[in-house]
Amino acid sequence: MWRYRQHLLRITHMHLCGRLLNEWLVNMYCRMEDERLGLLRRAQAQRISKRADLCEALANETSVPGTSASLPSSGAGSPRHLRRLRMDSLELARRKGPPTFFITLACNPYWPEITATLHPGQTAADRPDIVARVFHARLEKMMAHLKRELWRTQICHPGD
């Protein structure tokens, strides 16, 4: 199924669908996330049921296994993941000192790299793949420039 999706994205007529492509991409992302969360939920339910059997044998109580599920710290956006990122940031500040600069980069849909690849009648909102690719390329270019110009100082961010 994954290969089929990748094949469909390589075909140019998919990119001519405009907002329908965006809707399809969001639906496919939601399906993949739902599948991933279902896998986590099933694995956690199995662990809880084994633990529940043990607790039931010890306390003679009935429990309903799998009624709640918590996301692991590897799940992006989960409370555990955000806590881990916050702790990493605080640890970086403790070891390296408080940050001197806080730099952000915004994406402009009228960048020449984006407008040159759009078909006539398309907008940047119709091609989120191009916008993301150009943004990440510019981000890498900015990080390389900062590292080259500020080679004496250490550049670090919590994602590393």
C-alpha positions in Angstrom: 0.0 0.0 0.0 2.9 2.4 0.9 4.5 1.8 -2.5 1.2 2.4 -4.3 0.9 5.8 -2.5 4.4 6.7 -3.4 3.7 5.8 -7.0 0.6 7.9 -7.1 2.5 10.9 -5.7 5.1 10.6 -8.5 2.4 10.9 -11.2 2.0 14.5 -12.3 -1.8 14.4 -12.7 -2.1 14.0 -8.9 -0.5 17.4 -8.5 -3.0 19.0 -10.8 -5.9 18.1 -8.5 -5.3 21.2 -6.3 -7.1 21.2 -3.0 -8.3 17.6 -3.5 -4.6 16.4 -3.3 -4.3 18.2 0.1 -7.5 16.5 1.3 -6.2 13.1 0.1 -2.8 13.7 1.8 -4.4 14.6 5.1 -6.7 11.5 4.9 -3.7 9.2 4.2 -1.7 10.8 7.1 -4.7 10.3 9.4 -5.0 6.7 8.4 -1.3 6.1 9.0 -1.4 7.8 12.4 -4.6 5.9 13.3 -2.9 2.6 12.4 0.2 3.5 14.4 -1.9 4.5 17.5 -4.0 1.3 17.1 -0.8 -0.7 17.2 0.3 1.1 20.4 -3.1 0.6 21.9 -3.2 -3.1 21.2 0.3 -3.7 22.5 -0.5 -1.7 25.7 -3.8 -3.6 26.1 -1.9 -6.9 26.0 0.6 -5.7 28.7 -2.3 -4.3 30.8 -4.3 -7.5 30.6 -1.3 -9.6 31.8 -0.7 -7.1 34.6 -4.4 -7.0 35.3 -4.6 -10.8 35.6 -1.7 -10.7 38.1 -3.4 -7.9 40.1 -6.7 -9.7 40.0 -5.1 -12.8 41.4 -3.4 -10.8 44.1 -6.3 -8.5 45.1 -9.4 -10.5 43.9 -10.7 -7.4 42.1 -12.1 -7.3 38.6 -10.5 -4.8 36.2 -11.3 -3.8 32.7 -8.1 -4.1 30.6 -7.4 -1.6 28.0 -9.8 1.1 29.1 -7.1 3.8 28.9 -3.9 4.1 26.9 -1.0 6.4 27.3 1.4 7.4 24.5 5.1 6.7 24.9 7.7 9.4 24.8 8.5 8.4 21.2 5.0 9.6 20.1 5.4 13.0 18.6 3.2 15.6 20.4 2.4 13.4 23.3 2.8 14.9 26.8 5.7 12.6 27.5 7.4 13.6 24.3 6.9 17.3 25.1 8.2 16.8 28.6 11.3 15.1 27.2 12.0 18.0 24.8 11.5 20.5 27.6 13.9 18.6 29.9 16.5 18.4 27.1 16.2 22.2 26.5 16.6 22.9 30.2 19.6 20.6 30.3 21.2 22.4 27.3 20.7 25.7 29.1 22.2 24.3 32.3 25.3 23.0 30.5 25.9 25.6 27.9 24.4 28.7 29.6 21.3 30.6 28.6 20.7 31.2 24.9 22.0 34.4 23.4 19.8 34.4 20.3 16.4 32.9 19.4 16.2 32.6 15.7 13.1 31.7 13.7 12.6 31.2 9.9 9.2 31.7 8.2 8.2 30.4 4.9 7.2 32.7 2.1 5.0 31.2 -0.6 6.4 33.6 -3.2 10.0 32.4 -2.9 11.4 32.0 -6.4 12.1 28.3 -5.8 8.4 27.7 -5.1 6.9 29.8 -7.8 9.2 28.4 -10.5 8.0 24.8 -9.9 4.3 25.6 -9.9 2.1 24.9 -12.9 0.0 27.7 -14.4 -3.0 28.3 -12.2 -1.5 26.6 -9.1 -0.8 28.3 -5.8 1.7 27.3 -3.1 -1.3 25.9 -1.1 -1.9 23.4 -3.9 1.6 21.9 -3.6 2.6 21.5 0.1 5.3 19.0 -0.9 7.2 21.7 -2.8 6.7 24.3 0.0 8.0 21.8 2.6 11.0 20.8 0.5 12.0 24.4 -0.2 11.6 25.4 3.5 13.8 22.6 4.7 16.4 23.4 2.1 16.5 27.0 3.2 16.6 26.0 6.8 19.6 23.8 6.2 21.2 26.6 4.2 20.6 29.0 7.1 22.0 26.5 9.7 25.1 25.9 7.6 25.6 29.7 7.3 25.2 30.2 11.0 27.7 27.4 11.8 30.2 28.7 9.3 30.0 32.3 10.5 29.7 31.6 14.2 32.3 28.8 14.3 33.6 29.9 17.7 30.3 29.5 19.4 28.3 26.4 19.8 25.0 26.2 18.0 22.6 23.6 19.6 19.0 23.0 19.6 16.9 20.4 21.5 16.2 18.3 18.5 19.9 17.1 18.3 
